[in-house]
Amino acid sequence: MADLRVFEVPKDARARICAWTDLRQLDTWLDRAVIATSIADLFD
C-alpha cells in the first residue's frame, strides 16, 4: 500500500496553482505530486 505524503503548501505556491488555467500543466503537477517529497518538486 502506498504511503500518503503530506506537506504544507505555502501561500505563494497555492496561489500559483489556483490561478493556473493550463490544464496540461495542472495535469503535470498532479502527476508530480504523487512522487513529490516537497512542494518544490512540483515546479522543477
PyMOL commands that place a pseudoatom at each C-alpha (Angstrom):
pseudoatom trace, name=CA, resn=MET, resi=1, chain=A, elem=C, hetatm=0, pos=[0.000, 0.000, 0.000]
pseudoatom trace, name=CA, resn=ALA, resi=2, chain=A, elem=C, hetatm=0, pos=[1.313, 3.447, -0.899]
pseudoatom trace, name=CA, resn=ASP, resi=3, chain=A, elem=C, hetatm=0, pos=[2.103, 5.947, 1.818]
pseudoatom trace, name=CA, resn=LEU, resi=4, chain=A, elem=C, hetatm=0, pos=[0.279, 9.252, 1.749]
pseudoatom trace, name=CA, resn=ARG, resi=5, chain=A, elem=C, hetatm=0, pos=[2.662, 12.180, 1.580]
pseudoatom trace, name=CA, resn=VAL, resi=6, chain=A, elem=C, hetatm=0, pos=[1.514, 15.316, 3.277]
pseudoatom trace, name=CA, resn=PHE, resi=7, chain=A, elem=C, hetatm=0, pos=[3.338, 18.606, 3.306]
pseudoatom trace, name=CA, resn=GLU, resi=8, chain=A, elem=C, hetatm=0, pos=[2.321, 22.182, 3.880]
pseudoatom trace, name=CA, resn=VAL, resi=9, chain=A, elem=C, hetatm=0, pos=[1.695, 24.214, 0.749]
pseudoatom trace, name=CA, resn=PRO, resi=10, chain=A, elem=C, hetatm=0, pos=[2.971, 27.789, 1.102]
pseudoatom trace, name=CA, resn=LYS, resi=11, chain=A, elem=C, hetatm=0, pos=[0.538, 30.574, 0.235]
pseudoatom trace, name=CA, resn=ASP, resi=12, chain=A, elem=C, hetatm=0, pos=[2.527, 31.636, -2.828]
pseudoatom trace, name=CA, resn=ALA, resi=13, chain=A, elem=C, hetatm=0, pos=[2.554, 28.096, -4.239]
pseudoatom trace, name=CA, resn=ARG, resi=14, chain=A, elem=C, hetatm=0, pos=[-1.166, 27.652, -3.501]
pseudoatom trace, name=CA, resn=ALA, resi=15, chain=A, elem=C, hetatm=0, pos=[-1.922, 30.947, -5.284]
pseudoatom trace, name=CA, resn=ARG, resi=16, chain=A, elem=C, hetatm=0, pos=[0.182, 29.876, -8.282]
pseudoatom trace, name=CA, resn=ILE, resi=17, chain=A, elem=C, hetatm=0, pos=[-1.614, 26.540, -8.568]
pseudoatom trace, name=CA, resn=CYS, resi=18, chain=A, elem=C, hetatm=0, pos=[-5.093, 28.005, -8.074]
pseudoatom trace, name=CA, resn=ALA, resi=19, chain=A, elem=C, hetatm=0, pos=[-4.537, 30.774, -10.636]
pseudoatom trace, name=CA, resn=TRP, resi=20, chain=A, elem=C, hetatm=0, pos=[-3.178, 28.466, -13.339]
pseudoatom trace, name=CA, resn=THR, resi=21, chain=A, elem=C, hetatm=0, pos=[-5.540, 27.716, -16.236]
pseudoatom trace, name=CA, resn=ASP, resi=22, chain=A, elem=C, hetatm=0, pos=[-3.357, 25.495, -18.447]
pseudoatom trace, name=CA, resn=LEU, resi=23, chain=A, elem=C, hetatm=0, pos=[-4.838, 22.032, -17.939]
pseudoatom trace, name=CA, resn=ARG, resi=24, chain=A, elem=C, hetatm=0, pos=[-1.728, 20.292, -19.272]
pseudoatom trace, name=CA, resn=GLN, resi=25, chain=A, elem=C, hetatm=0, pos=[0.430, 21.997, -16.659]
pseudoatom trace, name=CA, resn=LEU, resi=26, chain=A, elem=C, hetatm=0, pos=[-2.064, 21.207, -13.906]
pseudoatom trace, name=CA, resn=ASP, resi=27, chain=A, elem=C, hetatm=0, pos=[-2.030, 17.563, -15.017]
pseudoatom trace, name=CA, resn=THR, resi=28, chain=A, elem=C, hetatm=0, pos=[1.783, 17.565, -14.931]
pseudoatom trace, name=CA, resn=TRP, resi=29, chain=A, elem=C, hetatm=0, pos=[1.758, 18.985, -11.400]
pseudoatom trace, name=CA, resn=LEU, resi=30, chain=A, elem=C, hetatm=0, pos=[-0.754, 16.329, -10.352]
pseudoatom trace, name=CA, resn=ASP, resi=31, chain=A, elem=C, hetatm=0, pos=[1.479, 13.579, -11.744]
pseudoatom trace, name=CA, resn=ARG, resi=32, chain=A, elem=C, hetatm=0, pos=[4.484, 15.024, -9.921]
pseudoatom trace, name=CA, resn=ALA, resi=33, chain=A, elem=C, hetatm=0, pos=[2.516, 15.337, -6.669]
pseudoatom trace, name=CA, resn=VAL, resi=34, chain=A, elem=C, hetatm=0, pos=[2.301, 11.541, -6.496]
pseudoatom trace, name=CA, resn=ILE, resi=35, chain=A, elem=C, hetatm=0, pos=[6.073, 11.228, -6.043]
pseudoatom trace, name=CA, resn=ALA, resi=36, chain=A, elem=C, hetatm=0, pos=[6.972, 14.675, -4.669]
pseudoatom trace, name=CA, resn=THR, resi=37, chain=A, elem=C, hetatm=0, pos=[8.860, 14.911, -1.413]
pseudoatom trace, name=CA, resn=SER, resi=38, chain=A, elem=C, hetatm=0, pos=[8.414, 18.683, -1.227]
pseudoatom trace, name=CA, resn=ILE, resi=39, chain=A, elem=C, hetatm=0, pos=[6.283, 21.353, -2.864]
pseudoatom trace, name=CA, resn=ALA, resi=40, chain=A, elem=C, hetatm=0, pos=[9.364, 22.478, -4.819]
pseudoatom trace, name=CA, resn=ASP, resi=41, chain=A, elem=C, hetatm=0, pos=[9.322, 19.116, -6.632]
pseudoatom trace, name=CA, resn=LEU, resi=42, chain=A, elem=C, hetatm=0, pos=[6.115, 20.144, -8.391]
pseudoatom trace, name=CA, resn=PHE, resi=43, chain=A, elem=C, hetatm=0, pos=[7.682, 23.159, -10.049]
pseudoatom trace, name=CA, resn=ASP, resi=44, chain=A, elem=C, hetatm=0, pos=[11.116, 21.776, -11.023]
for i in range(1, 44): cmd.bond("trace and resi %d" % i, "trace and resi %d" % (i + 1))
show_as sticks, trace
zoom trace
